[in-house]
Amino acid sequence: MDVWLLFNRSESFRFIQGPRRGCATPAQLTYRGRRVPCLVLSPYAKGSFISHAAHSHVSLLRFCENAFGLPSLNARTGADDGMADCFDFKQKPLPPPA
């Protein structure tokens, strides 16, 4: 079982002030806002690992698509790596914290 804690603070000011100059429109699906913290708890998570790759909320969808053999919802999920750098499915599952 995996637990993902996502914090949606990246969009808070966008709706109040409008998009910043030069930002992509929602139709382009390339908008990158502020950093969004994410905590992944899993017996297959890499221990003491911090990802420096650019991920988004779409990464959770892509992870589910990969895990359950589902087709991509759209081009954006198809291009995402599903936070694969955070997991090692070949390792022995880590025990729960004591």
WOMOTA-V22766 format. One record per residue. N is the residue number from 1. RES is the residue in three letters. PHI is phi in radians with two decimals (none if undefined). PSI is psi in whole degrees, 0 to 359 (none if undefined). OMEGA is omega in whole degrees, 0 to 359 (999 if undefined). Layout:
n = <N N>
res = <RES RES>
phi = <PHI PHI>
psi = <PSI PSI>
omega = <OMEGA OMEGA>
This chain:
n = <1 2 3 4 5 6 7 8 9 10 11 12 13 14 15 16 17 18 19 20 21 22 23 24 25 26 27 28 29 30 31 32 33 34 35 36 37 38 39 40 41 42 43 44 45 46 47 48 49 50 51 52 53 54 55 56 57 58 59 60 61 62 63 64 65 66 67 68 69 70 71 72 73 74 75 76 77 78 79 80 81 82 83 84 85 86 87 88 89 90 91 92 93 94 95 96 97 98>
res = <MET ASP VAL TRP LEU LEU PHE ASN ARG SER GLU SER PHE ARG PHE ILE GLN GLY PRO ARG ARG GLY CYS ALA THR PRO ALA GLN LEU THR TYR ARG GLY ARG ARG VAL PRO CYS LEU VAL LEU SER PRO TYR ALA LYS GLY SER PHE ILE SER HIS ALA ALA HIS SER HIS VAL SER LEU LEU ARG PHE CYS GLU ASN ALA PHE GLY LEU PRO SER LEU ASN ALA ARG THR GLY ALA ASP ASP GLY MET ALA ASP CYS PHE ASP PHE LYS GLN LYS PRO LEU PRO PRO PRO ALA>
phi = <none -1.95 -2.17 -2.03 -1.90 -1.92 -2.00 -1.66 -1.87 -1.29 -1.78 -1.02 -1.54 -1.06 -1.33 -1.44 -1.69 1.47 -1.11 -1.24 -1.05 1.52 -1.30 -1.26 -1.36 -0.99 -1.17 -1.43 0.94 -2.13 -1.14 -2.09 -1.61 -1.18 -1.15 -2.03 -1.15 -2.54 -2.06 -1.96 -1.97 -2.80 -1.17 -1.86 -1.26 -1.24 -1.17 0.92 -1.80 -2.14 -1.41 -1.92 -1.41 -1.45 -2.06 -2.52 -1.08 -1.13 -1.03 -1.14 -1.09 -1.13 -1.03 -1.13 -1.04 -1.18 -1.14 -1.86 1.13 -1.59 -1.25 -1.14 -1.20 -2.80 -1.12 -1.17 -1.23 -1.13 -1.50 -1.41 -1.64 1.17 1.02 -1.03 -1.21 -1.55 -2.13 -2.35 -1.38 -1.58 -1.33 -1.18 -0.95 -1.24 -1.27 -1.14 -1.09 -1.45>
psi = <135 147 127 124 111 142 117 72 357 337 359 317 341 321 336 313 351 167 146 157 132 357 151 154 159 330 334 342 34 9 128 112 212 166 140 113 147 133 124 121 121 148 347 6 147 128 137 38 137 120 135 10 156 110 169 184 337 335 324 317 316 322 315 319 316 316 324 8 35 151 157 141 322 183 328 315 327 330 346 153 358 27 36 334 345 350 153 96 356 344 158 134 135 145 159 154 145 none>
omega = <178 175 179 175 180 180 183 178 185 185 191 183 182 182 179 186 185 181 177 180 178 179 178 175 178 180 180 177 180 183 174 180 177 178 181 179 178 178 182 178 183 174 178 178 176 181 177 183 174 179 176 178 178 178 177 178 178 181 178 177 180 177 179 177 180 184 184 178 181 175 179 178 181 182 182 178 179 181 183 180 177 180 181 180 182 186 172 184 177 180 173 181 180 179 176 179 180 999>
